[in-house]
Structures are given as C-alpha cells and as structure tokens.
Amino acid sequence: MYNIPLSLLRAFAAIYETGGVRSASRILGIAHSAVSRSLRELEAFLDADLVERSEGRRILTFTVEGEKVGRAALRTMKDLDSTLNSVKRIKGRSSVVLETTPSFATRWLFPRLGQFEQELPWIELSISIDQRLAGPGQLQSDLAVRLGHGPWAGLSCESLSDDQLIAVASPDYLKSVTGKFELSKCQLLHDRDPIAGWTRWQDNFGDLAQAFDAGPRYTSGDLVLRAAERGMGVALSRQSLASESLELGTLIQVESEKTIQLKGSIWLVMPETIDLRKPVRKVAEWLRQQFKVLN
C-alpha cells in the first residue's frame, strides 16, 4: 500500500474538481501556495507530471496521468466524506451543511463565501456536493440549493430566483472567428443538462446549423464553461453560473439580444416538518438576500 499523505490527495482532488490551484485553495480554506506545494510533492512522490505547465496559462490542463489520479482522488475523497458524514454529522450549534451541485458550488457559491464569512462569521458553513436531488425525507444536509423544475414532494421548496440561458464564448475564440459572427458556423459545446441544451435555443430562435447537436459534450455546466474559457467553442449556459466569468472578462456573451428565460429555476430546499436552528435560518436568509440583490 502506498504511504501517500491524505492531505496531498485531498489537495489534488480539489485541484482536479475546480480546475485550478487558487479555486482549490478557496474550497480547502488554505493558502494557494500550500496547494501548489502539495501538487509538487504528489508529483515527486509519483515521479510523474500531473498537470501541463506553460507560460501564461490561466486554466490548468491535466496530463493523462493527472486525469487518472484526479478521477481516483476525487472519487476517494467524496466516498470518504460521505462515509464520515454518515457516521457523525456535523451538528455543532453554529454549523450548517449546505448541499448543492458541483457547478453551482464552483461557479456561484464559492466566489461569495468571503462575503458570507464577513457577514456571518459565527456560522461554520460546510458545503456538500451532490448531483442528485434527495427524495422525500432523504435530505442529508440542513438545506440545499437546487437548479431545476421544482417544487418537489416531501421537501420544503422555495423559489429563490428565475434564471436565463445565454450563449457565451472566450475573447480568444471570438477573435478567431473570421467575417460576421454567426452561431451556425461556430463549434457548439454541449451540457448534459437538458435544460441547458442547444435544442432549446434552436426551438426559440432557429438560427443554428442543421447539425447543431454535433460537438463535444460535458457532464456539468462548470465543465462546459471551462471548455468555453479555453476557447474551444460557444457554450449555452445558465446566466447564474456564467456571471463571474462575464465580470472577469474570461467569457463574453454573444447574441446578447437573445436569451431564454427559465422561470422558477433556482430553489432553496429544506427538510419538511423540521424546526430550523437559528444558524440554518440565517443561511437561508443570506441566500434569499443574495438573489434579491441579483434580481
């Protein structure tokens, strides 16, 4: 059995999940220099490069070995976290477990955690990642944020906000387009989420190529946005997930006059018939306020 420190695997799992050292440091709550050091130590232990390094690259690209180790490390960490949480759930007076999807956590929640800590420093907020929506009575967290068509039976569901689908691409990709910009001539990037599928765009606007369903497919909204940021094509994304990239300028909205409205798309979900502790109520109020400001 390899005697690999668990901290190295946890750091690399976070790097692999978020696609970057700085974003991994935000998840882990440690300095990005410590995450970089863990990456180098793991590469030295394995005697293999796990990421490709080139000057000026803003988003990490993983080597073949890095992809293998990343998938295994992420799966292992999630299984371990799930097992530990099932044995002893975090139930401190000031602790709250918020469950959501990987894309929403990475793209919407993490950029706002600094503000959360400033406003509610006495609450210890833990993030639980799960793609699936829990069934009635099965929510394993204090509350959850879900994207989709609610409400759901057996859970207390509150619509936080509508959303909209927008087409986005990187500045570099747009520079590579010659002549007048036309979506029908672009490489389209596809999300596994049917709500964010290009079929919806075609049904609304009908300006895509005949074979608009061709092109690479990704398993989450975060991954399809990463691909767009790397200049691989045009993504159709929820505005809520793309907002930080639009602010930073790593993505630009194209066909800006065309958007697809998603009514009742973002939901606050809590167990039914359970009296909420004060910290949980405060987190729920903070989430409501965040979306109130956005709307």
Stockholm file with secondary structure:
# STOCKHOLM 1.0

chainA/1-295         MYNIPLSLLRAFAAIYETGGVRSASRILGIAHSAVSRSLRELEAFLDADLVERSEGRRILTFTVEGEKVGRAALRTMKDLDSTLNSVKRIKGRSSVVLETTPSFATRWLFPRLGQFEQELPWIELSISIDQRLAGPGQLQSDLAVRLGHGPWAGLSCESLSDDQLIAVASPDYLKSVTGKFELSKCQLLHDRDPIAGWTRWQDNFGDLAQAFDAGPRYTSGDLVLRAAERGMGVALSRQSLASESLELGTLIQVESEKTIQLKGSIWLVMPETIDLRKPVRKVAEWLRQQFKVLN
#=GR chainA/1-295 SS CCCCCHHHHHHHHHHHHHTSHHHHHHHHTSCHHHHHHHHHHHHHHHTSCCEECCTTCCSCEECHHHHHHHHHHHHHHHHHHHHHHHHSCCCCTTEEEEEECHHHIIIIIGGGHHHHHHHCTTCEEEEEECSSCCCTTCCCSSEEEEESSCCCTTEEEEEEEEEEEEEEECHHHHHHCCSSCCGGGSCEEEESCGGGCHHHHHHHHCCSCTTTTCSCEESSHHHHHHHHHTTSCEEEEEHHHHHHHHHHTSSEEESTTCCEEEEEEEEEEEETTCCCCHHHHHHHHHHHHHHHHHC
#=GC SS_cons         CCCCCHHHHHHHHHHHHHTSHHHHHHHHTSCHHHHHHHHHHHHHHHTSCCEECCTTCCSCEECHHHHHHHHHHHHHHHHHHHHHHHHSCCCCTTEEEEEECHHHIIIIIGGGHHHHHHHCTTCEEEEEECSSCCCTTCCCSSEEEEESSCCCTTEEEEEEEEEEEEEEECHHHHHHCCSSCCGGGSCEEEESCGGGCHHHHHHHHCCSCTTTTCSCEESSHHHHHHHHHTTSCEEEEEHHHHHHHHHHTSSEEESTTCCEEEEEEEEEEEETTCCCCHHHHHHHHHHHHHHHHHC
//
